[in-house]
């Protein structure tokens, strides 16, 4: 999946209420970024950069694996496939979304 397809996939998973109650950003480097705004009602998913409570730095390839279930979030974090900065509790809620 390209970045736009990943964005649409996340948008479909988030729906109107992600349960995040925070802003989470997937930073895919030069491939772009995806921001989940779990504070606004309804929740939104966009590619516009903004401040986030938690940022996950991940390659587009690993984001694809995460979204398709090929990469377990805990395993991915522990093996260094992505890095988390900011509020770790927001990242923990990510399992509900993906």
Phi, psi and omega in degrees: 000144173273181184299318181295320178294321176296318178300314180295322178298315179295318179302319178293325180284326183286315183064213181275341183216106182279337186081004181286322183053035181197175176254127182238136182239131168263116179256109181260027177062229184291346177282343178120194182214160177229131181241126174258118176263097180270010180263317182289157178239120355286164178298149180234155175230127182215176176251013180275129180290142176197168177296146181225152176288330182215135177239130176251116178267118189209149175284157178298323178299315180288329176295318176303314180297321179296315183289331181270355179089001179286340179236118176288134182304317181292315179298318179299317179293312183295331181268003176079018179288340172209159180242146180243130174232149182097213186285106182296332180295330176292318179298325179295327178288346182299331180301330177293328185277312183263000000 
